[in-house]
Amino acid sequence: PGTVVHLFPGWILSEMKEFPTPEMLSKSLEEVILQLKVISGGDVKATLAGSMAQPPEETMNNAMTLLTRMMALTEKRQLTILGRALAALPVQPMVAKLILYGGLFRVAKPAAVIAAFLSLKSPFVQTLDDDDRGKKEFADGSFSDHYVLVQAYAGWRAAVRRKQGEQFCTEHNLSGEVMDMARLMVEQLVGFLAMAGYDG
């Protein structure tokens, strides 16, 4: 209950839309297509064509092509076993495939950590002086952002167990809020892999 007032310059008014762009027109369709295939198994294009916010034909074709290349769909656009497994994970199909392969190669936890940050955002806080000491400390000579994320997460979890999580975040320019969200997502993804028997 209450009123929210947003102030903006007058020149923006002419550029503002009366209604926001529907999510289906502004996001990738791969996840939507997989879910539709699981639910109905029919012609996804016909189903999407009947929606109020019909995505462009090219966008639908690109999404179907990507899913076919990922082996989530067959050449005849039928759902594969991999596609069904990808659809069960609450993340984009490319990230879901990373998690499944992580389980296959017995590195489910690091893969889930990477997937969580790819789905959320970088846990590193942008400072006014572009201080990236946190990233450098975790890089350990590697040139991999994913390695840095896994090391930062492992260090933070160890600090939390010692009741020093907040201090760790401050010292390494990490967002405690993003780390907490990532922890919840990692637990959910690893739990799903274990429950589904995909954890190697």
N, C-alpha and C positions, 0 to 999 in steps of 0.2 A: 504494500500500500504506500502510495506516495507518487511524486512527480519527478521525472528525470529531465533535466534540461541540458542539451548539448550546444555549445557555442562553436561556430565555425565562420570563416570569412565569407562575405557575400558572393565572391566570384565562384565559390564551390557550388552554390545553389543550382546554377545552370547545368552543372555536371552530375548532380545527384539524381538517382533514379527513384521513381515513386515506390517501387518494390525491389527488394534485393533479388539478385540472380538466383534461381533455384539451384540447389546443391548439385542436382543431377547434370546441370549444364556447366558447372564450374569445377567438378572433380572428375577423376578418372573413373571409368565405368567397369573396370575389371572385377572389382569386388561385387558390384551390383549384378553383373552378368552371371558370376559363379553362384550367387545366392538364388537368382531366378532359375538357373539350371537345376539346382538341388530341389527347389520347391516344385517347379512345374515340369522341367525337362523338355519343354517344348521350344517353339521358335521365339527366341529372346527378342529379336528385332521387332516382331509383331507385337509382343507384349509392351516393349518400350515405346513403340509407335503409338500405342493407345494411351500413353500417359499424358497428363496435362502439360508437362514440360518435356516434350520429345527431344532427345539429344540428336544432334546432326548425324546423318548416315555415316560420314567419314569417321566420326568419333567412335561409333559403334563398331565399324569395321576394324579400326585400329586396335580397339580393346580385344575383339575376337582374335585378331592376328597375334597379338601379344600372348594371349592365353593359349593359343595353339602352339606357339613357339616354346612356351613354358611346359608344354605337354599336359596342361590342365584340361584342354579340349582336344578331341581328335580332329583330323582334317575335315570330317563331316560335321564338325561343331557339336559333337556329343561329349558329355562329361566323362572324364577318365577317373580312375581310382585316385590319382594324385590330385585332380581337380576337386574331388569330394573332400579329401583331407585338407586341402588349402582353404576351402569354403568354411570348414569348421573352426578355423582360427580367426579371432576378431581383429585381424590386421590386413593390410594390403596383400594381395597374392604373392608379390615378389618377396615381401618380408616373411610371409608365411612359409614360403619355400626355403628361405634361409633357416628358419627354425626347424623345419622337418629334416633338412640335411644336417643340421647341428645335432639332432637326435640320432640320426643314422651314423654319424661319425663320432658319437659319444662325446660331443662338446656342446651339449644342450644348454647348459647354463651360460657360457660365454655367448653363444648364438642368441639366446633369449635376451641377454643384456644389450647386445648390439641392436636387435630388433626393437627393443623397448625404446631406446634412444632415437632410432630412425623413425619410429611412430610418434614420438613426443617431440623433443627438440634437444639441442645440445645442452648439457648440464652446466657448461662453462659460462660464467657471467661476463658480459662485456664491460670492461672498466674504461674510465675516461682516458687513461694513459695506455690503453691497449696492452695491458699487462697479461701476458699469456704464460706466466711461470708455471701455472697448474698443468697446462698441456705439456710443457717441456719436461716437467718432472716425471710425468707418467709415460712419456714417449720411450724412454729407456733406449734411445738410439734407433728406434724404428721410425718409419715414415708412414705409419698407419693410424688414421684417425680411429678406426675400430679398435685397434690395440689399446690406444689411449683411453677410450671409453670403458673398456673392460677393466683396465688397471685402476682407473679412477673409481669405478664402482666397487671393485674388490677392496681397495684401500678404505673407502667410505664405510663399507659394511664392517670391516675390522674395527674402525674407529667407533662405530655405533655400538658394537659389542662392548667396547671399553668405556661407553658413555661419553664419547668425545666427538660425536658426529657433527655437531654444530661448529665446533672449533676446527675440525678437519675441512669443512666446507669453506669457512672463512679463509683459512690458510691457503687453500688451493683454488680460490675463485670459483667455487661450485655453488649452484643453487640447491639448497636443501629441499625445497619444494619439488623441483624436477627429480632429484634423487629419490625422494619418497614415492613419487608417482611411478618412477621406473621400477622401484622395488616391488610395488604392487603388481605391475604388469609382468615383471620377470617371474614372480611367484605364480601368477595365473598361467603364463605360457608354459612354464616347466611343469606345473601341475597337470595341464592339459596333455602334454606329451606323455607324462607318466601314466595318466588315466587311460589314454588311448593306446598305450603300448608302443609309442614312437620314440621312446627315450633310449633306445639301443639296448 
